[in-house]
Amino acid sequence: MDPQPPSPPLTAARPRAVIHVFWHEGMLDHDTGVGVFDTGFDPGFLEVLDKHPENADRVRNMVSILRKGPLAPFVSWHPGRPAHLSELFSFHTPEYVEELVQANVAGHKELCPGTFMNPGSWGAALLAVGTTLSAMKHILDGNGKLAYALVRPPGHHAQPCRADGYCFLNNAGLAVQLALDSGCRKDGSIDEVGEGSGFGYNLNIPLPNGTGDEGYAYAMNQLVVPAIQKFEPGLIVLVVGQDSSAFDPNGRQCLTMAGYKKIGEVVRKLADMYSEGRILVVQEGGYHVTYSAYCLHATLEGILNLPAPLLSDPIAYYPEDKAFTVKVVDSIKSYWKECIPFLG
């Protein structure tokens, strides 16, 4: 891979809006193998096997589109770093971290269905965490307001004590904890409903299969925006996965580039209102090798608040009927009003 490109100096000729991208090519060393889709299984009678969907090529294209595409002048590149083991314990249990260390020593282990530890995987996972923490620290130290951790393996499915869904370590969760430990009062994210004293401050929005641009926009406006307005976060962490795109092999949603750009725009508007424009974007899924890169580009265009798309959609229109999504979102909204304390 080409060496990391130097970032041009911030001069008057450079666009005002800049996103700081944190990346390390060592994350490409995570080899997820081949098989029938994500199983690693070779039945013995197929001439060609699938690359595992979470393979290095998808991220190579994300790096490439940001280096060579029209968003390149808006990107400032920064090196990633590996996390120290001690940095993992703010989210993960020591027992689970030791399990990962031993799996690395063994050389190969399927930690859960579709999630493989191979030579190079542990180093990549540590780089993903350290790179995400570096991106968060860049914001916390006041060196920039918009940062993007371009990382793999992904992390949002990883639990404190187990791997899940191609994820070993929870990159975003560890970054949120760093922000809280550094004195940030609130971080805005949408996930589960929380428990104990945190009940109601994590919110999950299970949209039906086939939800597209209009359905996602409706959910953002009816659910996400009012929740963020009530919560008033001091910093927003946006975990982005392009597996919700219309053509992703692993998702069942119908977002196009226009939908991703709109999501980025909404998040940027909320950040400007409540968190002094501070947004950490963390890369997660997205398994269509080419279209994921396009959808990432569109998301960052929205985050940068660029008025018009810089790239046309190579696949473009996908038919959508948002009627069922509207019913689901309205049901979730009613449930939240009855059961979520701070939204009442």
C-alpha positions as CSV (number, residue, x, y, z in Angstrom):
1,M,0.0,0.0,0.0
2,D,1.2,3.5,-0.7
3,P,2.7,5.3,2.3
4,Q,0.4,7.5,4.3
5,P,0.0,10.8,2.4
6,P,1.2,14.0,4.1
7,S,-1.6,16.4,5.0
8,P,-1.3,19.8,3.3
9,P,-0.8,22.8,5.6
10,L,-3.9,24.6,6.8
11,T,-3.6,27.8,4.8
12,A,-6.0,30.3,3.5
13,A,-6.3,28.2,0.3
14,R,-7.5,25.2,2.2
15,P,-11.3,24.7,2.8
16,R,-12.5,25.8,6.2
17,A,-14.2,22.5,6.9
18,V,-11.7,19.7,7.7
19,I,-12.2,16.2,9.0
20,H,-9.3,14.6,10.8
21,V,-9.0,11.0,9.6
22,F,-7.1,8.5,11.8
23,W,-5.8,5.4,10.0
24,H,-3.1,2.7,10.2
25,E,-2.4,0.2,7.4
26,G,-1.6,-2.5,9.9
27,M,-5.4,-3.0,10.3
28,L,-5.3,-4.6,6.8
29,D,-3.4,-7.6,8.4
30,H,-6.6,-9.0,9.9
31,D,-7.2,-11.9,7.4
32,T,-10.8,-13.2,7.7
33,G,-10.3,-15.9,5.2
34,V,-12.7,-17.4,2.6
35,G,-15.7,-19.8,2.7
36,V,-19.4,-19.8,2.1
37,F,-20.2,-16.2,2.9
38,D,-18.9,-15.6,6.5
39,T,-18.8,-19.2,7.7
40,G,-15.2,-20.1,6.8
41,F,-16.7,-23.4,5.5
42,D,-15.4,-25.0,2.4
43,P,-17.8,-27.7,1.2
44,G,-15.2,-29.0,-1.2
45,F,-17.3,-28.9,-4.4
46,L,-17.3,-25.1,-5.1
47,E,-14.7,-23.7,-7.6
48,V,-14.7,-20.2,-6.0
49,L,-15.3,-19.4,-2.4
50,D,-16.5,-16.0,-1.0
51,K,-14.1,-13.7,0.7
52,H,-15.4,-13.1,4.2
53,P,-17.6,-10.0,4.0
54,E,-15.4,-8.2,6.6
55,N,-12.3,-8.3,4.4
56,A,-9.5,-5.8,3.9
57,D,-10.6,-4.7,0.4
58,R,-13.7,-2.9,1.7
59,V,-11.4,-0.6,3.9
60,R,-8.8,-0.3,1.2
61,N,-11.5,1.4,-1.0
62,M,-12.6,3.6,1.9
63,V,-9.0,4.8,2.3
64,S,-8.6,5.2,-1.5
65,I,-11.8,7.3,-2.0
66,L,-10.7,9.7,0.7
67,R,-7.2,10.0,-0.7
68,K,-8.1,10.3,-4.4
69,G,-11.7,11.3,-4.5
70,P,-13.2,14.9,-4.4
71,L,-13.3,14.9,-0.6
72,A,-9.5,14.7,-0.4
73,P,-8.9,18.5,0.1
74,F,-11.1,18.3,3.1
75,V,-9.2,15.5,4.8
76,S,-6.3,15.8,7.3
77,W,-4.6,12.4,7.8
78,H,-3.2,11.2,11.1
79,P,-1.4,8.0,12.1
80,G,-3.1,5.4,14.2
81,R,-1.5,3.5,17.1
82,P,-2.0,0.2,18.9
83,A,-3.9,0.3,22.2
84,H,-2.2,-0.8,25.4
85,L,-3.8,-3.8,27.1
86,S,-4.5,-1.6,30.2
87,E,-6.7,0.7,28.0
88,L,-9.1,-2.1,27.2
89,F,-10.3,-2.6,30.8
90,S,-12.5,0.4,30.9
91,F,-15.0,-1.6,28.8
92,H,-13.8,-5.2,28.7
93,T,-13.2,-7.7,31.5
94,P,-9.7,-8.9,32.2
95,E,-10.9,-12.5,31.6
96,Y,-12.1,-11.7,28.1
97,V,-9.0,-9.8,27.2
98,E,-6.9,-12.8,28.3
99,E,-9.1,-15.1,26.2
100,L,-8.2,-12.9,23.2
101,V,-4.6,-13.0,24.0
102,Q,-4.6,-16.8,24.2
103,A,-6.5,-17.1,21.0
104,N,-3.8,-15.0,19.3
105,V,-1.1,-17.3,20.8
106,A,-3.0,-20.3,19.4
107,G,-2.9,-18.8,16.0
108,H,-6.5,-19.5,15.0
109,K,-9.9,-19.5,16.8
110,E,-13.5,-19.0,15.8
111,L,-14.7,-16.9,18.8
112,C,-18.3,-16.9,17.6
113,P,-20.0,-17.7,14.3
114,G,-18.3,-15.7,11.6
115,T,-15.7,-14.1,13.9
116,F,-12.3,-15.5,13.4
117,M,-9.0,-14.7,15.2
118,N,-6.2,-15.4,12.8
119,P,-2.5,-14.4,12.7
120,G,-2.6,-10.6,12.4
121,S,-6.1,-10.2,13.8
122,W,-5.1,-9.3,17.4
123,G,-2.6,-6.7,16.2
124,A,-5.3,-5.2,14.0
125,A,-7.8,-5.2,16.8
126,L,-5.4,-3.3,19.1
127,L,-4.7,-0.8,16.3
128,A,-8.5,-0.3,15.8
129,V,-8.9,0.6,19.5
130,G,-5.8,2.7,19.7
131,T,-6.6,4.6,16.5
132,T,-10.2,5.3,17.8
133,L,-8.8,6.5,21.1
134,S,-6.4,8.8,19.3
135,A,-9.2,10.3,17.2
136,M,-11.2,10.9,20.4
137,K,-8.3,12.5,22.2
138,H,-7.7,14.8,19.2
139,I,-11.2,16.2,19.8
140,L,-10.9,16.3,23.6
141,D,-7.6,18.1,23.4
142,G,-9.2,20.8,21.2
143,N,-7.1,20.0,18.1
144,G,-10.2,19.6,15.9
145,K,-14.0,19.2,16.1
146,L,-14.5,16.5,13.4
147,A,-12.6,13.3,13.6
148,Y,-13.1,10.0,11.8
149,A,-11.5,6.7,13.1
150,L,-11.2,4.6,9.9
151,V,-10.8,1.3,11.6
152,R,-11.2,-2.5,11.3
153,P,-12.0,-5.0,12.7
154,P,-15.3,-3.3,13.6
155,G,-16.3,-3.1,17.3
156,H,-20.0,-2.2,17.9
157,H,-21.2,-5.8,18.5
158,A,-18.4,-6.6,21.0
159,Q,-19.6,-7.2,24.5
160,P,-17.6,-6.6,27.7
161,C,-17.0,-10.3,28.0
162,R,-17.4,-11.8,24.5
163,A,-16.9,-11.3,20.8
164,D,-19.8,-10.9,18.5
165,G,-20.7,-10.1,14.8
166,Y,-17.1,-9.8,13.4
167,C,-16.1,-7.6,16.4
168,F,-13.4,-8.3,19.1
169,L,-13.1,-5.0,21.0
170,N,-15.7,-2.2,21.2
171,N,-13.8,0.6,19.7
172,A,-16.6,3.2,20.1
173,G,-17.5,2.1,23.6
174,L,-13.9,2.5,24.7
175,A,-13.7,6.0,23.1
176,V,-16.9,7.0,24.9
177,Q,-15.5,5.9,28.2
178,L,-12.3,7.9,27.5
179,A,-14.4,11.0,27.0
180,L,-16.4,10.4,30.2
181,D,-13.2,9.8,32.1
182,S,-11.8,13.0,30.7
183,G,-14.6,15.1,32.1
184,C,-17.1,15.1,29.2
185,R,-20.5,15.1,30.9
186,K,-22.5,13.3,28.2
187,D,-21.9,11.5,25.0
188,G,-24.8,11.1,22.6
189,S,-25.3,7.7,21.0
190,I,-28.3,5.6,20.1
191,D,-28.0,1.9,21.1
192,E,-30.0,-0.1,23.7
193,V,-32.2,1.3,26.4
194,G,-29.6,1.0,29.2
195,E,-30.1,-0.4,32.7
196,G,-30.0,0.7,36.3
197,S,-29.3,4.4,36.7
198,G,-28.6,4.6,32.9
199,F,-32.1,3.3,31.9
200,G,-33.5,5.3,29.1
201,Y,-30.3,7.0,28.1
202,N,-29.4,4.5,25.4
203,L,-32.0,4.1,22.8
204,N,-32.4,1.4,20.1
205,I,-34.4,2.0,16.9
206,P,-35.1,-1.4,15.2
207,L,-36.2,-0.4,11.7
208,P,-37.9,-3.0,9.5
209,N,-36.1,-4.6,6.6
210,G,-36.2,-2.5,3.4
211,T,-36.2,0.8,5.2
212,G,-34.7,3.4,2.8
213,D,-33.8,7.0,2.6
214,E,-37.2,8.4,3.4
215,G,-37.8,5.9,6.2
216,Y,-34.4,6.7,7.8
217,A,-35.1,10.4,7.5
218,Y,-38.5,9.9,9.2
219,A,-36.8,8.0,12.0
220,M,-34.1,10.6,12.5
221,N,-36.6,13.5,12.6
222,Q,-39.2,11.7,14.8
223,L,-36.9,9.8,17.2
224,V,-33.2,10.7,17.1
225,V,-33.5,14.5,16.8
226,P,-36.0,14.9,19.7
227,A,-34.0,12.5,21.9
228,I,-30.8,14.4,21.3
229,Q,-32.6,17.7,21.9
230,K,-33.7,16.4,25.3
231,F,-30.3,14.9,26.2
232,E,-28.1,17.8,25.1
233,P,-24.9,15.8,24.6
234,G,-21.5,17.5,25.1
235,L,-20.0,15.3,22.3
236,I,-21.6,13.1,19.7
237,V,-20.1,9.7,18.7
238,L,-21.5,8.5,15.3
239,V,-20.8,4.8,14.6
240,V,-21.2,4.4,10.8
241,G,-21.8,1.2,9.0
242,Q,-22.7,1.0,5.3
243,D,-24.3,-2.4,5.7
244,S,-27.6,-0.5,5.7
245,S,-27.1,0.4,2.0
246,A,-29.4,-0.9,-0.6
247,F,-26.8,-3.2,-2.1
248,D,-25.0,-4.6,0.9
249,P,-24.7,-8.4,1.1
250,N,-25.1,-8.4,4.9
251,G,-27.8,-5.8,5.5
252,R,-31.5,-5.8,4.6
253,Q,-32.0,-2.0,4.3
254,C,-32.2,0.3,1.3
255,L,-30.2,3.4,2.0
256,T,-28.5,5.2,-0.9
257,M,-25.8,7.9,-1.0
258,A,-28.5,10.6,-0.6
259,G,-29.8,9.0,2.6
260,Y,-26.3,8.7,4.1
261,K,-25.6,12.3,3.3
262,K,-28.8,13.4,5.0
263,I,-27.9,11.5,8.1
264,G,-24.6,13.2,8.2
265,E,-26.2,16.6,7.8
266,V,-28.7,15.9,10.6
267,V,-25.9,14.8,13.0
268,R,-23.8,17.8,12.1
269,K,-26.7,20.2,12.8
270,L,-27.3,18.5,16.2
271,A,-23.6,18.7,17.0
272,D,-23.5,22.4,16.1
273,M,-26.5,23.0,18.4
274,Y,-25.4,21.0,21.5
275,S,-21.8,19.8,21.4
276,E,-19.9,22.8,19.9
277,G,-19.7,20.9,16.6
278,R,-17.7,18.0,18.1
279,I,-18.3,14.7,16.4
280,L,-16.3,11.5,16.5
281,V,-17.2,9.2,13.6
282,V,-16.2,5.5,14.0
283,Q,-16.2,3.1,11.1
284,E,-18.1,-0.2,11.7
285,G,-19.7,-2.4,9.0
286,G,-20.3,-2.0,5.3
287,Y,-19.5,-5.0,3.1
288,H,-20.2,-4.0,-0.5
289,V,-16.6,-3.5,-1.6
290,T,-17.2,-0.5,-3.8
291,Y,-20.6,1.0,-2.8
292,S,-19.6,1.2,0.9
293,A,-16.8,3.6,0.0
294,Y,-19.3,5.8,-1.9
295,C,-21.7,5.8,1.0
296,L,-18.9,6.7,3.4
297,H,-18.0,9.6,1.1
298,A,-21.6,10.8,1.2
299,T,-21.8,10.5,5.0
300,L,-18.7,12.6,5.4
301,E,-20.0,15.2,2.9
302,G,-23.0,15.6,5.2
303,I,-20.8,15.8,8.3
304,L,-18.8,18.5,6.6
305,N,-22.0,20.3,5.8
306,L,-21.2,20.5,2.1
307,P,-24.1,22.0,0.2
308,A,-24.1,19.7,-2.8
309,P,-22.9,16.1,-3.5
310,L,-19.3,15.9,-4.7
311,L,-19.9,12.5,-6.2
312,S,-22.9,11.2,-8.2
313,D,-24.4,7.9,-7.1
314,P,-23.2,5.1,-9.5
315,I,-26.2,2.9,-8.6
316,A,-28.6,5.6,-7.7
317,Y,-32.3,4.9,-7.3
318,Y,-33.8,2.1,-5.3
319,P,-37.6,1.8,-4.9
320,E,-38.9,2.4,-1.4
321,D,-42.2,2.2,0.3
322,K,-41.9,3.9,3.7
323,A,-45.4,3.2,4.9
324,F,-44.5,0.3,7.1
325,T,-41.4,2.1,8.5
326,V,-43.6,5.1,9.5
327,K,-45.9,2.7,11.5
328,V,-42.9,1.1,13.2
329,V,-41.3,4.5,14.1
330,D,-44.6,5.9,15.4
331,S,-45.0,2.8,17.6
332,I,-41.5,3.3,19.0
333,K,-42.2,6.9,19.6
334,S,-45.3,6.0,21.6
335,Y,-43.4,3.5,23.6
336,W,-40.6,5.9,24.4
337,K,-43.1,8.5,25.7
338,E,-44.6,6.0,28.1
339,C,-41.5,4.2,29.2
340,I,-38.4,6.3,28.8
341,P,-38.1,8.7,31.8
342,F,-36.2,11.7,30.3
343,L,-38.4,11.7,27.2
344,G,-41.6,11.9,29.2
